[in-house]
């Protein structure tokens, strides 16, 4: 039982460390569903792009993609449907909220 508690404590610590890295890092990490609706997005989206998390969660990811990058991003998103939970890295230009600067 002691071993199980120690392993659970280690798992909890690792999860907390990972969460801190993701939520406080400079990159934006997005989790989308099969319809490309944002299910999760890191808080850095506000610092980097000017969108609040609440503005994007539940919205289509395509709403924040610059039109010039749309074909390539859509292709990668379609490919991601076959990854079954694995990640896909894709950089793209974003469409900034009106009056909030440029990306």
N, C-alpha and C positions, 0 to 999 in steps of 0.2 A: 504494500500500500504506500509506503514511503517513496519507493521508486516512481510510482504512478504520479504522486503529488509533485515530485521533483520535475518529472517530464512535463506535466501540465504547466508548472511555473515557467519552465524554459520556453514552452510553446507560447505562453502568454507574453513573455518578454520579447520573443522574436516577432510576434505579431505587432506588438506596440512599436518596436523599432522600425519595422517595415512600414507601418501606417505613418509614422512620423516622417520617414524619408519620402514617401509618396505625397503626403499632404503638405509638406513644407518645402519641397524641392522646386526648382525653377521650371521644370517641364510640366506639360499638361498631359495627364493620362485620362483617357475616356473609355468607358465601357458602354457599349451599345447593344441593343437587342437585335433580333432578326429583321426588324423593320428600320433599323438604324436610328432608333430613338435613343437619346442619351439616358442611360440608367444611372451612371455615376460619372462625375467629372471632378478632378482635383481642385481644391480651393485656389490654386495658383492661376486658374483661368481669370480670376478677377484682377490679379496683379499684372498678368501678362497681356490680356486682351481687353479688359474692361467689362466683361460680362460677369454677372453674379452667377453662382452655382444654380440658384433658383430660376434664373432666366433660361438656362439651358437644359436642366433635367426635365425629361418628358418631351423635349422638342427634338425634331429631326437634326441629326448632326449636320446634314447638308445645309442647314440654315446659316451655319457659321463658316462655310467653305467659300473661298473666293471663286467666282465663276470660271476664271482661267484654269483653275486646278480641279474643277468638278469632274471632268471625264476620268482622269487618273485616279482620283480618290474613290469615285464610284466603282471603278474596276477593282481596286484593292478591297473595298468593302464587300463586294460580291465574292471575291476570293476568300475573304475571312469567314464566310458562312461555312466553309468546308474545314475550318481549323478546329472545330469542336472544343472551344475553351482555351486554345492556345492564343498567344498574342500576335499582333501584327503591328509592325512599326511603319508609320507613314508620316512624313512631314508634308505640310501643305500651307499655302497662304490662307489667311482667314479674312473674313469680312467683318470689319470692326463695327460696333454699334455707332450710330450717327453721332457725330460731335465728340467722340471719345479718342481721337487720335488715329494713328495708322499703324498697321502691323508690318 
